[in-house]
């Protein structure tokens, strides 16, 4: 009888925990940003209506990835075999990188921008991923798709979250990429940029991770950030997206023998020059450069800074003619 009573108590405690988890996971929380992102269905409509240069990649699991394209008016022969692939930061999508795509293409480089699964005009649940393995497969399939278009060299450029994404790409298809440009990212951010979540916020997040991991229960927000009105940005993420990757354990393959450019703006609000330099020091090989971009913040990167990247591309690839 004593054991039966203990069992009933334990069962009641377990049921109570699950009940609390459900309440926390489904409890409505006011938005701090008041930002309204598009739905997956609306993304499909906008994708079908998109008339500018782009490609649609059907992944091995049947999803559609949107690949924006910036074409030069003319391509110098020495640049004809080189393509640049832009991987965007968190909350963003490829359209926000006109700031890079235009100066790159105007300088003679065919440039692509991938909308991650669940972002921008790509298919998939908004701000979500089925898991790390699927995320990595999307990246590898994208690079191989671009190579299949006839480009002998693909230079992968990652900004912010895109730095981690570019590093993942280097790990999954090391023989398919010819270089990396890693901007505005490090293993450690500035102290005090984001407030420590409250105990209740942490409880809600982990309850959502257990009860409904594919629901957009986390809103990206930090004090002082400018909230865009562009509905193609996504400020809400699912627990499984945010938990799929431990960035601090991510490394570029030690035997990856390609040129690497690491850059940071002198006014970056999220990362210090010193921490990005520490990240740079861990990049393997001797084909690497470090650049500090003047008058540049984390998200506002002027044309002059992108031209610094173009200069590196010219010095590194144009002389080889994409061979």
Buried (B, 14 or more C-beta within 10 A) or exposed (E): EEEEEEEEEEEEEEEEEEEEBBEBBBEEEEEBBEBEBBEEEBBBEBBEEBEEEBBBBEBEEEBBBBBBBBEBEEBEEBBBBBBBBBBBBBBBBBBBBEBBBBBBBBBBBBBBBBBBBBBBBBBBBBBBBBEBEBBBBBBBBBBEBBBEEEBBBBBBBBBBBBBBBBBBBBBBBBEBBBBBBBBBBBBBBBEEBBEEEEEEEEBBBBBBBBBBBBBBBBBBBEEEBEBBEBBBBBBBBBBBBBBBBEBEEBBBEEEBEBBBBBBBBEEBBBBBBEBBBEBBEEBBBEBBBBBBBEEBBBBBBBEEBBBBBBEBBBEBBBEBBBE
